[in-house]
Amino acid sequence: MTLLHDRPSVLLAVFAHPDDEAFRCGGLLALLAECGVEVNLLTATRGEAGSCGDPPLCKAEDLAEVRERELQCACSALGILPPAFLDYPDGNLAEVDEEEAIARITAIARELRPQVLLSWPADGLSGHPDHKAVSQWTSLVFKEMEKDAEAPNALYHLAVPQSVASVLNLTELHTIPDEEVSLTVDVMPVWKQKCAAIRCHHTQASDSPILFAPEEKQRLFFGKEHFKQAYTRGGEDFLCAL
């Protein structure tokens, strides 16, 4: 699983905010890292428009710096590489020059040479405009690199199947039919790593009611992660080996 055509296996995850990486795909990232995959995380903002916690854990003007440290903590807990940032304004990604954003992400992808890209689905899963913008950028980067000699082979999106949302009454999330899920990953082998990564994001805990639910409910929501293959070029895809 760790080699494709004598190249190291590389994944590039592109998200909007610190904590995007932990909740819905932290287990996958940890599992890949354990298998020797080079897991890279590119985050568009430093999360300065997020919550300072309830009660507040920092001043609003310090939140970007605090959330950067939280993300570094989460990456360490998952065993993946330290994060990189685009330093775009949190909450305003829809206003960012799209061509510039695509050019920057494409340049990073060409340097890293990932076989797989990972991001939000087009609806952002929760409808968040920042998530939707990052999803659009990543899809266009995948298409932009189509003629590259070492282009990514696949782009995956985070997903929540309708059956899981129904059981947990997750009415605020955009779901997909269960049969459209391309990959379901049991992340219980790295449950401790995933929970540790989530706990790193102290400031955002009060905005996540699932963290205060019974452990059985948390395991149902967090214990398996789901993904949809949005695009493929038909080449080798190391996620299929999971």
Steps between C-alpha positions, in 0.01 A plus 500: 500500500788738563635501146343576165723455196806539726372836625421565866125509566394859566166652598416871501198601708368851431267652757376839612558517875701347783285208632363407154760224487414333830127439523410329171831361375748502788486122525576451131793741518642319804459158337671616182788648697543170686519323162781728386299738284627858498194693621504873423243748630436836336267732692362812334453710816618514859144493632498849644121535451425194710409463866730597785326239714224516761622637732760674279845344504674790330447851368345535155814667367706198610273233355690449172823429687322273749328301228826460310647338812190284536539379142867423551400300808238308299743418220749369755229287663409351161863439409483708182724780376466853645233708325551763232282811475378714212422784746174605340241682716277268698135533401574671169640230274221559250648846444854374434628523144427148379769493233762601754386236750502229236845605379639487854353160581607361163858615560500325839350183351760495223774522760354227722385271215204341684320204344186588698331829588244528783261786574144604582215407265350773280227574758758536776324224699354767727446765232780716639607744224870453585467123466324539166769736370782263595315209339465696177868597500614143558280363221639758259856420610435133421380597152782752453756226557337258258787510249779495758730199477446432872144621542287383795311181421196572715312766693293391798238700690394461862153348524225418748270216389128546547474198729747645753334842492160339553610297803668802659235751386764716331254719313744789454742304280481434127502124448534261209321169434686212657561339161693808386764456772822382331703428811412423861790483743484343845719735703466325836864379474602867526211612723734642765697701243184641345351596837829660602502706179143616559584596858787716371239741363403628845351827380250330270371234740199703615376520138494120461207345695604149395802532733262511796292202385532152655807308384285249312358781286846649447634164385212467253575843351880500522587129494449462126590758238337519160623638170380539143738479207415819312748461214740234379739464210498124524853470637608330820328631811647395835175575684346203324737279701340598830 
